[in-house]
Amino acid sequence: QVQLQESGPGLVKPSGTLSLTCGVSGDSISSGNWWSWVRQSPGKGLEWIGEIFYDGTTTYNPSLKSRVTISIDKSQNQFSLKVNSVTAADTAMYYCAKVNQGAFEIWGQGTMVTVSS
Amino acid sequence: EIVLTQSPGTLSLSPGERATVSCRASQSVYSNSLAWYQQKTGQAPRLLIHGASRRATGIPDRFSGSGSGTDFTLTISRLESEDFAVYYCQQYGRSPWTFGQGTKVDFK
């Protein structure tokens, strides 16, 4: 079955860059789906960050667009998230997800990222 | 962006009872592009319903979704112990995709 797994540092310094990767197993990242990032913090609930298509086309939440980059690595069957200039407000659980017919069909288990010095 | 408002915030019920969760959108959701998710403590959300009323793969038929335009409902016909969780609606009709604030279904 399809599984997604997030990985990356759990602690990032303020003004630094948050970098996460989502490994996909049981499916090809070139299968024609969109692949998404969603975060969840106590203060803001669930927030869609952005997503990428297998051909590299991206779409971002305007609230984060200036600081976010999502990329895809078809050779590794994974996609990645970078958030620049992080602050405490970026502290959250970060999830990657497979999009199917628009909805977030499969989710990774999530990874907690704390922004702190 | 489309704001989704869920009600009630908390629903206190007993096993076997019916649960009804409402999700109201600030503007019409294009093509009924509305999903429902269940989240248990320490777990990722799980897709229950998409397209407002279509159950995702493997979801029991006690879960149903209805509604159109700006008003949507998730119904759990008879609560089982594993259904006590937080439920979120989400629209994917107009970017940015947005979520409701969640409704907690807990034990009375």
Interface residues (C-beta under 8 A of the other chain):
Chain A: G45 L46 E47 W48 T59 N61 P62 S63 Y95 N100 Q101 G102 A103 F104 E105 I106 W107 G108 Q109 G110
Chain B: E1 S33 A35 Y37 Q43 A44 P45 R46 L47 H50 G51 A56 Y88 Q90 Y92 G93 S95 P96 W97 T98 F99 Q101 G102
